[in-house]
C-alpha cells in the first residue's frame, strides 16, 4: 500500500503512514476500539466535499488512497475508507455493510452512505458516519432510512437478511472501487 501511496505524492504517503500506524496500533484490540479509532481517523482527517468540487463529476467513489490523497471526500468516500481500513485492522468484511440511506438533514432528505458494523449476524448494527461522528446503534439514528446495503459478500434490500444479488455485478462503482483498493494493496 505504501508503494501505491508513494506514487501519489508525499502528502498521500504521510497520510497513508498515519493511517497504517493507527491500524497497527488497534489490530490486536477489541472490535469497539478498532471501530472508534478508524471512525475518528477518517472523520478528523478528511474534509467533507461534494464530488463535483473534489473530482469535477456528479458521483465518484474514491479508493481509500484517493481520498487520503485529496484529503477530502463525500459520504461514500468516508464509508469506503473506513470499510477497507477496518478489514486491514482485522474486522471480517462479513461484519460490515455499506448502507445507502435517505438521511433527514434539517428540513430535507438527502441521499447518504454510512458504514454499518454487525457484532453478530442478526444483531442491531452500529453506524459509523461522517454526519454524526459518534458511533451509535441504528435504533439511535432515526434520521436514517436504509434503502440497500452491500459488502464484498452480497447486496441486500434495506439492511435485512434477504440477499439481493452480487454487489460487484449490480453496483459498477463498488466493483470499480474494489478493483482500485486491491491495486493499492489493501489485501
N, C-alpha and C positions, 0 to 999 in steps of 0.2 A: 504494500500500500504506500509506503514512503517513497518508493521509486516513482510511482504514478504522481504522488503529491509533488515531488521534486520537479517533475516535468512541467507542473502547473505554476511553478514560481515559489519564491521564498516565503511569501505570505501564506500560501496554501500549505507549504511544508511546516511552517511554525504552528499553524492551527491544527494540522493533522498530528503533529508530535504531541501537542497539548491534549488532543482527544485520545490518542493512544496511551498516554500516561494515565488519563482518567480510567480508561478501560482496564489497563493493567492493575491499577490500584483497587478496583472493585471486582475483578474477575473471580476472586475466591470469597466474596462477601455474599450475604443473602440477597434474594431477588429484590426485596424492598430497597436495599441500599443501592443496588445496581440501577434500578429504575429511577430513583431520586437523583443519583449522580448524573446519569446521561440526560435525563429530562432537564435538569438545571444547566448542564453544559450548553445544550443547544438553545435553550431559552435565553441564556445570557450572552452567548457568543454570536448569535445570528440575529440580524435586524429583520423585522418583517417588512417585505416589499412585494408589491404586485409583480407578476411575471412580465407584464408589459414594461415596467421600469427596469427589472433585472435582466430580462432576456430579449425584450422587444417583440414578444409574441403573447397571445392571449393566455395560453396554457402550456407550461413546460414543467416536466417532472425532472428535477435535478438529482444527480447522484450525490452521495454524501460529500465527496471531494469537490464536486462542482459548487455545492452550497458553501463549503468551507472556503473555497477559492473566492467566491463573491462576497462572503461574509453577510449575505442576506438571502432571503427566500420567502416563499409564501407557505401556507399551512401544510401542503403535502411535502414540501422540502424538509420542514421540521420533522414530520412523521417518518419520512423515509430515512433521514439521518439517524433518528432515534432507533428505528427498527434494525438497521444494519449494525449500528453500534452496540445495541443490546445483544444481538446474535454474537458479535465478536467478544462480548463480555461473558458469554456462556448461557444466555437465556435461549431456550429452544424456540425456533420460529413458530412451532405449533401453539405456543402460549401467547402469541401476539397476532393481532389483526389490524390492518389499516382499515379505518372506518370512515366512509364518506357519509357525512351528516348534513342535515339542514340545521344551521345554528341561529338561534334568536340573538341578534346583536342589536341592542337598543330597541327601536320600534320595528326593525326589519328582520327578514330572514335571509341568510346568505349560505351559499354552498361552502362547505368547510371539510377538512380532513383532520382526524386525530388518530392516535395510536392507542389501541386497547390491549391490556395485558390480562390474561386469564390465569389465575394461580392454579386452577383446576379446570378441566374441560367444561363443566356446566356451572362454574362459579360466576358471580357477578364480576364483570371486568372493571379494572382500574383504568382511568382515562388519563393519558399523557397528552397535553395540549399546549399550544402557544398562546391561546387567548386567556385562559385561566391556568396559571402556571403550577398551581398546587395540584398534585395527583389526587384525584377523587374517585370514589366508586361511581359507576354510571348512574346509580339512583340519586346521587347528589349533583347530577348535571342535567336538570330538567330543560336546560337551554338547548340541548342536543337531541335531534330526532334522527336515528340511524336510517340510512337508505340501503346501503350494501356494505359488506366488509370482505376483505381478502387478505391472503398472505401467500407464501410460497406454495402452500399445500392446497388451497382452494379458494372459492368465491362463494359468498353466502348472501342471500336476501336479508337485509337488516343485519342483525347480529345473531340470528338463530342458528340452530344446528343443521338445517337443511342445506346441503351443498348445491350450489347453482352452476357449477362447472369449473373449468380450468381457467384461472385468472390470466395466465400468460396467453391463452388463446382469445379471451374475451376483452382483455384490457391491454391494448397495444402500448400505452405509456408505461404500464407496470413492466411489461416484457422488456421495453427499451431500458428502463432504469435498472432492472435486474441485470441485464447484459453489461451495462456500464459499470455497475457495482462489482460484478465479477471481474471485469477487466482491471478495475482499480485494486483488486486483491483483497476484497472483504471476506473471501473464503477460498 
